């Protein structure tokens, strides 16, 4: 009987020991406390936007669009310099870099076309060729093209096949052209009631196809002028012949201020006005 009693009590003794260990804190370690603060979220990483068109990292696309042949024209600015590029990514056919203040620097002009429309022209000369980037805005729509001239002769127009990227803001006065450069005068100039062409060669400046008119009650009176232009200052050219005297002064980017002595044609005909260079 004693042996049976001892065998029955052994399980109860084991349970009593386990109960005492649990009360004294010995045995299994308590679970760690939950953190009292929320984990800090990682900052969102925003990828830098890729350069537009044929521009590269660090440049601002002032103009860019696709043209025929699957090619692109881009005008890219970095500091006080701009680069004109033509071709395809990895296959640039032409790159013209000019810094402000350098020989043949970029000339950028702006013209109001209406109540909510304007035109920007950025032009540069390279080896006798003039590349004029033209951006026309009407409300929030843009149209663009590049006009290429050899001297005064137009040889190509590259029309944008899509709405171009246009950004001519904050260019300041760094791109006002250089009136001391002969090329800054070369081109076709128009004021509506008068127009003329200026060329330049080894013999100097020439006034070509100068024509002005006045619409009166009795019809149209006209006047013509052509011949050499004498350089008076870096900003002024003078034409004098047959009693006609015309003074042309560069007054801004792509701008000429014309005055005359009213002796260059019929009654009320004058070459006075603010002329803009035709792209």
TAQUI-V907145 format. One record per backbone hydrogen bond with DSSP energy under -1.0 kcal/mol. CO is the residue of the C=O (numbers start at 1). NH is the residue of the N-H. E is the energy in kcal/mol with one decimal. If there is no record, write none. Layout:
# TAQUI-V907145
co=[CO,CO]
nh=[NH,NH]
e=[E,E]
This chain:
# TAQUI-V907145
co=[1,2,3,4,5,6,9,10,11,12,13,14,15,16,17,18,19,20,21,52,56,60,62,63,64,65,66,71,72,73,74,75,75,76,77,80,81,82,83,84,85,86,86,87,88,91,94,96,98,99,102,106,107,109,111,116,117,117,118,119,120,121,122,123,124,126,128,129,130,131,132,133,134,135,136,137,138,141,143,144,145,146,147,148,148,149,150,153,156,158,165,175,178,181,182,187,188,189,190,193,194,195,196,197,198,199,201,204,205,206,207,208,210,211,212,214,216,219,221,222,223,225,227,230,233,235,236,236,237,238,239,241,244,245,246,247,248,249,252,254,255,256,257,258,259,266,273,275,276]
nh=[5,6,7,8,9,10,13,14,15,16,17,18,19,20,21,22,23,24,26,55,59,77,167,75,165,73,161,67,87,65,85,62,63,83,60,100,78,98,76,96,74,93,94,72,91,88,86,84,82,102,105,177,123,121,119,139,113,114,137,111,135,109,133,107,131,129,151,126,149,124,147,122,145,120,143,118,141,138,136,160,134,158,132,155,156,130,153,150,148,146,64,108,181,184,185,198,278,196,276,213,191,211,189,208,187,206,204,201,229,199,227,197,225,195,223,221,219,216,214,266,212,210,207,238,236,250,232,233,248,230,246,244,241,261,239,259,237,257,255,277,251,275,249,273,247,269,258,256,190]
e=[-2.3,-2.3,-2.0,-1.6,-1.5,-1.1,-1.9,-1.8,-1.8,-1.9,-2.0,-1.9,-2.0,-2.0,-2.3,-1.9,-1.5,-1.6,-1.1,-2.3,-2.0,-3.0,-2.7,-3.3,-2.8,-2.3,-3.0,-3.0,-1.9,-1.9,-2.6,-2.8,-1.4,-2.8,-2.9,-3.6,-2.6,-2.3,-2.8,-2.5,-2.3,-2.7,-1.7,-2.9,-3.1,-1.4,-2.1,-2.6,-2.3,-2.0,-1.4,-1.3,-2.4,-2.2,-2.8,-2.9,-2.1,-1.3,-3.0,-2.5,-2.6,-2.6,-3.3,-2.2,-2.8,-1.4,-1.6,-2.9,-2.3,-1.6,-2.5,-2.3,-1.9,-2.5,-2.3,-1.9,-2.1,-2.6,-2.9,-2.4,-3.1,-3.1,-2.6,-2.7,-1.6,-2.9,-1.8,-2.9,-2.9,-2.1,-1.5,-3.0,-2.2,-1.4,-1.8,-2.5,-3.4,-2.0,-2.4,-2.2,-2.6,-2.7,-3.1,-3.2,-2.0,-2.1,-1.9,-2.0,-2.0,-2.0,-2.5,-2.8,-1.9,-2.3,-2.3,-2.9,-1.5,-3.1,-2.7,-2.1,-2.4,-1.7,-3.7,-2.8,-1.0,-2.3,-1.9,-1.1,-3.1,-3.2,-2.9,-2.3,-2.2,-1.2,-2.8,-2.2,-2.9,-3.4,-2.1,-1.6,-1.2,-3.4,-2.1,-2.0,-2.7,-2.1,-3.1,-2.1,-2.2]
